Amino acid sequence: MLAASLLAGADAISGRSYHVNSGIALTLIGVATAAALGYIATGVARARLWSRTPALLTQLFCGIVSIYLLEAQRYAWGVPGLVLAVAGFATLLIPDSFRALARAPAAGQDPVSGAAGRKGQRGR
């Protein structure tokens, strides 16, 4: 993301962009997105609870873009992108990652349903 943004910025500066203002805007948006992705990656590496959902959504977005690339017959970009998106998504959902990035159930709470209650009592 950062490399593509810097290339868009270089094109805007050199005048090869369709419109200089849009080239600058795309560069700024791309750099901000690269910074956000870096922040999410740091959160996943440090097993921060908040990082799982943005990381999964990033993998989902990359998979969708890769499918569009495959439909446009851009196999050199679409196939590796889809493979990496599926691998990243699966890696975030394996049991070890899931345990590291999920909250532990509170005391007295069922770990599956999350419902609180005491054993042997039925609800009225």
C-alpha positions in Angstrom: 0.0 0.0 0.0 2.8 2.4 0.9 4.8 1.6 -2.2 1.7 2.2 -4.5 1.0 5.4 -2.6 4.5 6.7 -3.1 4.4 5.8 -6.8 1.1 7.7 -7.1 2.7 10.7 -5.4 5.7 10.5 -7.7 3.3 10.5 -10.7 1.5 13.5 -9.3 4.7 15.5 -8.7 6.0 14.7 -12.2 2.8 15.6 -13.9 1.9 12.1 -15.1 -1.2 11.9 -13.0 -4.6 12.5 -14.6 -5.1 15.5 -12.3 -2.5 16.7 -9.8 -5.0 17.3 -7.0 -6.5 13.8 -7.3 -2.9 12.3 -7.4 -2.1 14.2 -4.2 -5.4 13.1 -2.5 -4.8 9.4 -3.5 -1.3 9.6 -2.1 -2.4 11.0 1.2 -5.3 8.4 1.5 -2.9 5.6 0.6 -0.3 6.7 3.1 -2.9 7.0 5.8 -4.2 3.5 4.9 -0.7 2.1 5.0 -0.2 3.6 8.5 -3.6 2.1 9.7 -2.6 -1.3 8.3 0.7 -1.1 10.1 -1.1 -0.2 13.3 -3.4 -3.3 12.9 -0.5 -5.6 12.1 1.3 -4.3 15.3 -1.9 -5.0 17.3 -2.1 -8.6 15.9 1.6 -9.2 16.6 1.1 -8.0 20.2 -2.1 -10.1 20.5 -4.3 -7.0 21.3 -7.9 -7.9 21.5 -9.1 -5.0 19.3 -7.0 -6.1 16.4 -8.8 -9.3 15.3 -11.8 -7.7 13.6 -9.9 -5.1 11.6 -7.4 -7.8 10.5 -10.2 -10.1 9.4 -11.9 -7.3 7.5 -8.7 -6.5 5.8 -8.2 -10.1 4.7 -11.9 -10.1 3.5 -11.4 -6.9 1.5 -8.1 -8.3 0.0 -10.0 -11.4 -1.0 -12.8 -9.5 -2.7 -10.3 -7.3 -4.6 -8.4 -10.5 -5.7 -11.7 -12.0 -7.0 -12.3 -8.8 -9.1 -8.7 -9.1 -10.4 -9.4 -12.8 -11.4 -12.6 -11.8 -13.1 -10.6 -9.2 -15.1 -8.2 -11.9 -16.1 -5.3 -10.4 -14.0 -4.2 -13.8 -12.8 -0.7 -12.7 -11.9 -2.1 -10.4 -9.2 -5.4 -12.1 -8.4 -4.1 -15.6 -7.6 -1.4 -14.6 -5.2 -3.7 -12.0 -3.6 -6.5 -14.6 -3.1 -4.1 -17.2 -1.7 -2.6 -14.7 0.8 -6.1 -13.4 1.8 -7.4 -16.9 2.5 -4.2 -17.8 4.4 -4.3 -14.7 6.4 -8.0 -15.2 7.2 -7.4 -18.8 8.2 -4.4 -17.9 10.3 -6.5 -15.4 12.3 -9.1 -18.1 13.0 -6.9 -21.1 14.0 -7.4 -22.1 17.7 -4.1 -20.6 19.0 -4.8 -17.2 17.3 -8.4 -17.3 18.3 -7.5 -17.9 22.0 -4.8 -15.1 21.9 -7.1 -12.6 20.3 -10.4 -13.3 22.2 -11.5 -12.4 25.7 -11.6 -15.1 28.3 -15.1 -15.9 29.6 -15.9 -14.2 32.9 -16.1 -16.4 36.1 -19.4 -18.3 36.1 -20.0 -17.8 32.4 -20.5 -20.6 29.9 -17.5 -20.4 27.5 -19.6 -21.4 24.5 -22.8 -19.4 24.9 -21.5 -16.6 27.1 -24.6 -16.9 29.3 -24.2 -16.4 33.0 -25.8 -18.7 35.5 -25.3 -21.4 38.1 -25.2 -25.1 37.4 -28.3 -27.1 38.2 -30.7 -24.1 38.1 -33.3 -23.6 35.5 -34.6 -20.3 34.3 -38.1 -19.3 35.2 
